[in-house]
């Protein structure tokens, strides 16, 4: 298995037929006048590829966020993924979209945060999100 795509969006939904609908995707960071700051709502969008031999069983997805100082931010989003064996193009395996909505995510420091993606407790990959100081407008 491998993480094909991972990004932040304002909102996202995966339909029962596997299509993903994204609003405001591609967020790479936030400007804030001060920390700590709480993000009211954000969606983490993932696309995970499972090989044919990994299909037909249930997998556990876990997403965490690590702060710039390496500490765990307290997010531990866990869900189950069902992977049915593909009927067509079996050599491609199965690609699943996952959208996780996070409410009230706390950013305590300026810097780069890492979103970590695990399946069956194996870290697949991650991506970074920047939190930077907003600058006052120049008159």
MDAnalysis code that builds the backbone (N, CA, C; Angstrom):
import MDAnalysis as mda
import numpy as np

u = mda.Universe.empty(417, n_residues=139, atom_resindex=np.repeat(np.arange(139), 3), trajectory=True)
u.add_TopologyAttr("name", ["N", "CA", "C"] * 139)
u.add_TopologyAttr("resid", np.arange(1, 140))
u.add_TopologyAttr("resname", ["UNK", "UNK", "UNK", "UNK", "UNK", "UNK", "UNK", "UNK", "UNK", "UNK", "UNK", "UNK", "UNK", "UNK", "UNK", "UNK", "UNK", "UNK", "UNK", "UNK", "UNK", "UNK", "UNK", "UNK", "UNK", "UNK", "UNK", "UNK", "UNK", "UNK", "UNK", "UNK", "UNK", "UNK", "UNK", "UNK", "UNK", "UNK", "UNK", "UNK", "UNK", "UNK", "UNK", "UNK", "UNK", "UNK", "UNK", "UNK", "UNK", "UNK", "UNK", "UNK", "UNK", "UNK", "UNK", "UNK", "UNK", "UNK", "UNK", "UNK", "UNK", "UNK", "UNK", "UNK", "UNK", "UNK", "UNK", "UNK", "UNK", "UNK", "UNK", "UNK", "UNK", "UNK", "UNK", "UNK", "UNK", "UNK", "UNK", "UNK", "UNK", "UNK", "UNK", "UNK", "UNK", "UNK", "UNK", "UNK", "UNK", "UNK", "UNK", "UNK", "UNK", "UNK", "UNK", "UNK", "UNK", "UNK", "UNK", "UNK", "UNK", "UNK", "UNK", "UNK", "UNK", "UNK", "UNK", "UNK", "UNK", "UNK", "UNK", "UNK", "UNK", "UNK", "UNK", "UNK", "UNK", "UNK", "UNK", "UNK", "UNK", "UNK", "UNK", "UNK", "UNK", "UNK", "UNK", "UNK", "UNK", "UNK", "UNK", "UNK", "UNK", "UNK", "UNK", "UNK", "UNK", "UNK", "UNK"])
u.atoms.positions = np.array([
    [0.840, -1.183, 0.000],
    [0.000, 0.000, 0.000],
    [0.875, 1.232, 0.000],
    [0.293, 2.326, -0.527],
    [1.034, 3.584, -0.532],
    [0.056, 4.746, -0.535],
    [0.530, 5.842, 0.022],
    [-0.242, 7.077, 0.039],
    [0.022, 7.792, -1.274],
    [-1.009, 7.913, -2.114],
    [-0.847, 8.564, -3.414],
    [-1.011, 10.074, -3.328],
    [-1.977, 10.519, -2.538],
    [-2.305, 11.939, -2.450],
    [-2.680, 12.269, -1.018],
    [-2.272, 13.458, -0.566],
    [-2.647, 13.933, 0.765],
    [-2.606, 15.450, 0.763],
    [-3.707, 16.083, 1.208],
    [-3.742, 17.540, 1.267],
    [-4.846, 18.003, 2.207],
    [-4.817, 19.301, 2.520],
    [-5.848, 19.925, 3.341],
    [-6.848, 20.648, 2.453],
    [-8.090, 20.717, 2.924],
    [-9.152, 21.438, 2.231],
    [-10.077, 22.061, 3.269],
    [-10.861, 23.042, 2.818],
    [-11.852, 23.631, 3.723],
    [-12.900, 22.593, 4.102],
    [-13.306, 21.775, 3.139],
    [-14.278, 20.716, 3.389],
    [-14.128, 19.652, 2.316],
    [-14.489, 18.416, 2.635],
    [-14.417, 17.323, 1.665],
    [-15.387, 16.230, 2.070],
    [-15.860, 15.521, 1.053],
    [-16.778, 14.409, 1.285],
    [-16.476, 13.314, 0.277],
    [-16.491, 12.072, 0.733],
    [-16.353, 10.918, -0.143],
    [-17.718, 10.254, -0.221],
    [-18.222, 10.075, -1.446],
    [-19.541, 9.473, -1.639],
    [-19.455, 7.952, -1.535],
    [-20.599, 7.317, -1.455],
    [-20.636, 5.859, -1.300],
    [-20.037, 5.139, -2.510],
    [-20.006, 5.808, -3.678],
    [-19.405, 5.175, -4.856],
    [-17.921, 5.517, -5.012],
    [-17.335, 6.182, -3.998],
    [-15.899, 6.414, -3.977],
    [-15.417, 7.722, -4.568],
    [-16.329, 8.538, -5.089],
    [-15.906, 9.842, -5.617],
    [-15.685, 10.810, -4.467],
    [-14.781, 11.768, -4.675],
    [-14.485, 12.753, -3.636],
    [-14.886, 14.130, -4.141],
    [-15.526, 14.893, -3.262],
    [-15.903, 16.269, -3.555],
    [-15.154, 17.155, -2.566],
    [-14.394, 18.116, -3.106],
    [-13.513, 18.943, -2.292],
    [-13.871, 20.399, -2.478],
    [-13.924, 21.132, -1.372],
    [-14.135, 22.582, -1.395],
    [-12.897, 23.234, -0.798],
    [-12.283, 24.121, -1.566],
    [-11.125, 24.851, -1.046],
    [-9.926, 23.983, -0.782],
    [-9.592, 23.089, -1.696],
    [-8.466, 22.183, -1.506],
    [-7.128, 22.834, -1.787],
    [-6.072, 22.214, -1.294],
    [-4.714, 22.685, -1.547],
    [-4.181, 23.660, -0.524],
    [-4.736, 23.683, 0.663],
    [-4.253, 24.570, 1.723],
    [-2.877, 24.096, 2.178],
    [-1.918, 25.007, 2.188],
    [-0.560, 24.635, 2.584],
    [-0.126, 25.253, 3.893],
    [-0.901, 26.205, 4.405],
    [-0.518, 26.821, 5.661],
    [-1.499, 27.897, 6.073],
    [-1.192, 28.500, 7.216],
    [-2.067, 29.508, 7.811],
    [-1.235, 30.678, 8.307],
    [-1.764, 31.868, 8.125],
    [-1.172, 33.082, 8.679],
    [-2.030, 33.488, 9.866],
    [-1.393, 33.748, 10.991],
    [-2.122, 34.107, 12.195],
    [-1.355, 35.208, 12.934],
    [-2.081, 36.128, 13.569],
    [-1.376, 37.177, 14.307],
    [-0.650, 36.650, 15.542],
    [-1.152, 35.567, 16.114],
    [-0.544, 35.034, 17.338],
    [-0.905, 33.565, 17.504],
    [-0.096, 32.887, 18.272],
    [-0.400, 31.519, 18.684],
    [-0.558, 31.519, 20.192],
    [-1.297, 30.643, 20.765],
    [-1.999, 29.551, 20.093],
    [-3.213, 30.056, 19.310],
    [-3.561, 29.299, 18.269],
    [-4.791, 29.577, 17.559],
    [-5.470, 28.261, 17.230],
    [-6.791, 28.314, 17.197],
    [-7.596, 27.121, 16.959],
    [-8.243, 27.243, 15.592],
    [-8.069, 26.228, 14.786],
    [-8.707, 26.163, 13.482],
    [-10.072, 25.510, 13.671],
    [-11.163, 26.237, 13.385],
    [-12.491, 25.694, 13.674],
    [-12.792, 24.376, 12.959],
    [-12.432, 24.273, 11.672],
    [-12.721, 23.052, 10.919],
    [-11.798, 22.962, 9.710],
    [-11.325, 21.766, 9.428],
    [-10.451, 21.517, 8.280],
    [-10.646, 20.051, 7.879],
    [-10.447, 19.763, 6.607],
    [-10.546, 18.378, 6.128],
    [-9.176, 17.908, 5.660],
    [-8.834, 16.704, 6.039],
    [-7.638, 16.040, 5.535],
    [-8.122, 15.060, 4.473],
    [-7.597, 15.221, 3.249],
    [-8.017, 14.381, 2.127],
    [-6.856, 13.468, 1.753],
    [-7.148, 12.173, 1.675],
    [-6.133, 11.167, 1.366],
    [-6.613, 10.276, 0.231],
    [-5.682, 9.792, -0.559],
    [-5.976, 8.722, -1.512],
    [-4.904, 7.665, -1.300],
    [-5.368, 6.463, -0.933],
    [-4.466, 5.369, -0.603],
    [-4.663, 4.243, -1.610],
    [-3.551, 3.734, -2.132],
    [-3.603, 2.603, -3.049],
    [-3.268, 1.327, -2.282],
    [-4.119, 0.319, -2.458],
    [-3.892, -1.004, -1.885],
    [-3.632, -1.968, -3.029],
    [-2.598, -2.778, -2.908],
    [-2.300, -3.789, -3.911],
    [-3.324, -4.909, -3.834],
    [-3.443, -5.689, -4.892],
    [-4.440, -6.755, -4.959],
    [-4.361, -7.679, -3.745],
    [-3.141, -8.030, -3.327],
    [-3.001, -8.950, -2.186],
    [-3.378, -8.300, -0.855],
    [-3.562, -6.973, -0.827],
    [-3.975, -6.266, 0.392],
    [-5.481, -6.025, 0.425],
    [-6.174, -6.463, -0.619],
    [-7.619, -6.246, -0.716],
    [-8.387, -7.392, -0.065],
    [-9.652, -7.118, 0.221],
    [-10.517, -8.126, 0.812],
    [-10.413, -8.219, 2.319],
    [-9.614, -7.356, 2.930],
    [-9.494, -7.335, 4.387],
    [-9.711, -5.905, 4.879],
    [-10.005, -5.783, 6.152],
    [-10.192, -4.464, 6.747],
    [-8.850, -3.944, 7.258],
    [-8.619, -2.659, 7.032],
    [-7.395, -2.009, 7.484],
    [-7.759, -0.897, 8.466],
    [-6.823, -0.543, 9.326],
    [-7.032, 0.564, 10.255],
    [-6.208, 1.758, 9.810],
    [-6.880, 2.886, 9.606],
    [-6.239, 4.148, 9.259],
    [-6.123, 4.979, 10.522],
    [-4.962, 5.605, 10.706],
    [-4.772, 6.511, 11.839],
    [-4.018, 7.728, 11.337],
    [-4.503, 8.924, 11.701],
    [-3.871, 10.177, 11.308],
    [-3.544, 10.957, 12.576],
    [-2.304, 11.439, 12.663],
    [-1.863, 12.257, 13.789],
    [-1.226, 13.529, 13.248],
    [-1.030, 14.500, 14.135],
    [-0.332, 15.726, 13.771],
    [0.783, 15.955, 14.784],
    [1.973, 16.273, 14.271],
    [3.139, 16.537, 15.102],
    [3.488, 18.016, 14.996],
    [3.742, 18.659, 16.127],
    [4.067, 20.089, 16.153],
    [5.528, 20.311, 15.744],
    [5.918, 21.567, 15.508],
    [7.302, 21.854, 15.104],
    [8.362, 21.354, 16.086],
    [8.014, 21.248, 17.353],
    [8.991, 20.763, 18.336],
    [8.989, 19.239, 18.465],
    [8.207, 18.557, 17.609],
    [8.183, 17.096, 17.602],
    [7.154, 16.482, 18.519],
    [6.397, 17.309, 19.241],
    [5.386, 16.787, 20.159],
    [4.105, 16.419, 19.409],
    [3.398, 15.468, 19.960],
    [2.103, 15.065, 19.415],
    [1.090, 16.151, 19.736],
    [0.298, 16.560, 18.759],
    [-0.687, 17.638, 18.950],
    [-1.999, 17.164, 19.561],
    [-2.112, 15.887, 19.830],
    [-3.327, 15.377, 20.457],
    [-4.357, 14.835, 19.481],
    [-4.152, 15.032, 18.179],
    [-5.081, 14.477, 17.200],
    [-4.747, 13.015, 16.983],
    [-5.761, 12.171, 17.069],
    [-5.595, 10.751, 16.813],
    [-6.864, 10.270, 16.134],
    [-6.997, 10.599, 14.835],
    [-8.182, 10.222, 14.064],
    [-8.003, 8.794, 13.570],
    [-8.924, 7.921, 13.952],
    [-8.834, 6.507, 13.600],
    [-10.100, 6.099, 12.873],
    [-9.946, 5.337, 11.789],
    [-11.120, 4.781, 11.102],
    [-10.739, 3.468, 10.429],
    [-11.744, 2.721, 10.090],
    [-11.554, 1.433, 9.421],
    [-11.758, 1.618, 7.923],
    [-10.930, 0.936, 7.146],
    [-11.038, 0.974, 5.692],
    [-11.320, -0.431, 5.183],
    [-12.378, -0.573, 4.411],
    [-12.685, -1.856, 3.780],
    [-12.199, -1.816, 2.347],
    [-11.476, -2.831, 1.945],
    [-10.932, -2.891, 0.599],
    [-11.426, -4.150, -0.081],
    [-12.368, -3.991, -0.975],
    [-12.875, -5.122, -1.742],
    [-11.956, -5.363, -2.929],
    [-11.771, -6.618, -3.283],
    [-10.942, -6.942, -4.446],
    [-11.575, -6.325, -5.688],
    [-10.770, -5.721, -6.542],
    [-11.312, -5.057, -7.732],
    [-11.842, -6.071, -8.740],
    [-12.932, -5.701, -9.416],
    [-13.484, -6.573, -10.457],
    [-12.810, -6.320, -11.796],
    [-12.417, -5.077, -12.033],
    [-11.746, -4.713, -13.275],
    [-10.355, -4.178, -12.959],
    [-9.429, -4.382, -13.861],
    [-8.070, -3.859, -13.737],
    [-7.435, -4.260, -12.396],
    [-7.481, -5.534, -12.100],
    [-6.992, -6.043, -10.820],
    [-5.532, -5.666, -10.573],
    [-4.757, -5.521, -11.640],
    [-3.339, -5.181, -11.464],
    [-3.147, -3.794, -10.849],
    [-4.175, -2.954, -10.911],
    [-4.096, -1.619, -10.311],
    [-4.401, -1.646, -8.821],
    [-4.963, -2.734, -8.332],
    [-5.359, -2.782, -6.931],
    [-6.572, -1.903, -6.695],
    [-6.674, -1.366, -5.497],
    [-7.798, -0.512, -5.115],
    [-7.246, 0.816, -4.638],
    [-7.879, 1.897, -5.078],
    [-7.520, 3.238, -4.624],
    [-8.725, 3.800, -3.883],
    [-8.509, 4.147, -2.632],
    [-9.592, 4.678, -1.806],
    [-9.324, 6.135, -1.465],
    [-10.355, 6.968, -1.629],
    [-10.303, 8.327, -1.109],
    [-10.841, 8.300, 0.314],
    [-10.220, 9.069, 1.182],
    [-10.663, 9.223, 2.562],
    [-10.673, 10.712, 2.870],
    [-11.742, 11.189, 3.483],
    [-11.815, 12.579, 3.931],
    [-12.106, 12.573, 5.419],
    [-11.235, 13.206, 6.185],
    [-11.382, 13.273, 7.637],
    [-11.575, 14.730, 8.020],
    [-12.709, 15.039, 8.618],
    [-12.971, 16.404, 9.076],
    [-12.507, 16.533, 10.517],
    [-11.673, 17.537, 10.756],
    [-11.130, 17.792, 12.088],
    [-11.696, 19.118, 12.578],
    [-12.243, 19.125, 13.768],
    [-12.769, 20.346, 14.367],
    [-11.881, 20.787, 15.525],
    [-11.680, 22.098, 15.615],
    [-10.951, 22.710, 16.729],
    [-9.525, 22.182, 16.886],
    [-8.777, 22.198, 15.792],
    [-7.377, 21.773, 15.826],
    [-6.528, 22.918, 16.371],
    [-5.783, 22.638, 17.415],
    [-4.971, 23.642, 18.094],
    [-3.568, 23.701, 17.506],
    [-3.143, 24.912, 17.146],
    [-1.775, 25.174, 16.723],
    [-1.144, 26.035, 17.812],
    [-0.207, 25.470, 18.552],
    [0.375, 26.160, 19.706],
    [1.635, 26.943, 19.368],
    [2.273, 26.639, 18.225],
    [3.547, 27.251, 17.859],
    [3.527, 27.684, 16.397],
    [4.403, 28.615, 16.065],
    [4.671, 28.936, 14.673],
    [5.605, 27.854, 14.138],
    [5.532, 27.569, 12.849],
    [6.458, 26.616, 12.242],
    [5.742, 25.572, 11.414],
    [6.462, 24.491, 11.113],
    [5.940, 23.412, 10.282],
    [5.372, 22.285, 11.136],
    [4.119, 21.958, 10.885],
    [3.452, 20.832, 11.510],
    [3.439, 19.685, 10.503],
    [3.518, 18.458, 10.989],
    [3.499, 17.296, 10.107],
    [2.227, 16.494, 10.345],
    [1.504, 16.230, 9.260],
    [0.354, 15.339, 9.293],
    [0.885, 13.952, 8.936],
    [0.721, 12.996, 9.839],
    [1.256, 11.644, 9.696],
    [0.122, 10.677, 9.370],
    [0.333, 9.818, 8.377],
    [-0.692, 8.861, 7.955],
    [-0.167, 7.451, 8.183],
    [-0.923, 6.676, 8.965],
    [-0.576, 5.288, 9.276],
    [-1.691, 4.368, 8.802],
    [-1.330, 3.224, 8.251],
    [-2.292, 2.163, 7.981],
    [-1.752, 0.918, 8.653],
    [-2.582, 0.323, 9.493],
    [-2.185, -0.854, 10.283],
    [-0.905, -0.572, 11.064],
    [-0.826, 0.655, 11.599],
    [0.288, 1.143, 12.416],
    [1.609, 1.256, 11.653],
    [1.570, 1.163, 10.342],
    [2.749, 1.419, 9.512],
    [2.621, 2.822, 8.932],
    [3.611, 3.662, 9.175],
    [3.559, 5.033, 8.652],
    [3.765, 4.998, 7.156],
    [2.749, 5.476, 6.422],
    [2.856, 5.504, 4.968],
    [3.629, 6.733, 4.511],
    [3.294, 7.855, 5.061],
    [3.927, 9.103, 4.655],
    [3.256, 10.207, 5.449],
    [3.503, 11.428, 5.027],
    [2.886, 12.572, 5.658],
    [3.108, 13.802, 4.810],
    [2.641, 14.923, 5.312],
    [2.877, 16.187, 4.631],
    [2.918, 17.278, 5.681],
    [3.479, 18.420, 5.307],
    [3.626, 19.498, 6.277],
    [2.616, 20.609, 6.023],
    [2.311, 21.311, 7.108],
    [1.422, 22.468, 7.102],
    [2.157, 23.570, 7.863],
    [2.262, 24.739, 7.243],
    [3.001, 25.846, 7.856],
    [2.052, 26.751, 8.643],
    [2.507, 27.213, 9.793],
    [1.817, 28.230, 10.565],
    [2.820, 29.374, 10.727],
    [2.448, 30.560, 10.215],
    [3.372, 31.689, 10.208],
    [2.714, 32.933, 10.780],
    [3.543, 33.835, 11.216],
    [3.070, 35.106, 11.791],
    [2.530, 35.999, 10.667],
    [1.303, 36.472, 10.851],
    [0.732, 37.431, 9.911],
    [1.383, 38.772, 10.153],
    [1.746, 39.447, 9.098],
    [2.389, 40.746, 9.219],
    [1.355, 41.860, 9.139],
    [1.581, 42.869, 9.930],
    [0.670, 44.033, 9.912],
    [0.792, 44.732, 8.564],
    [-0.325, 45.239, 8.036],
    [-0.254, 45.958, 6.768],
    [0.590, 47.212, 6.896],
    [1.312, 47.522, 5.836],
    [2.161, 48.703, 5.784],
    [1.330, 49.877, 5.279],
    [1.382, 50.998, 5.992],
    [0.604, 52.174, 5.573],
    [1.267, 52.897, 4.435],
])
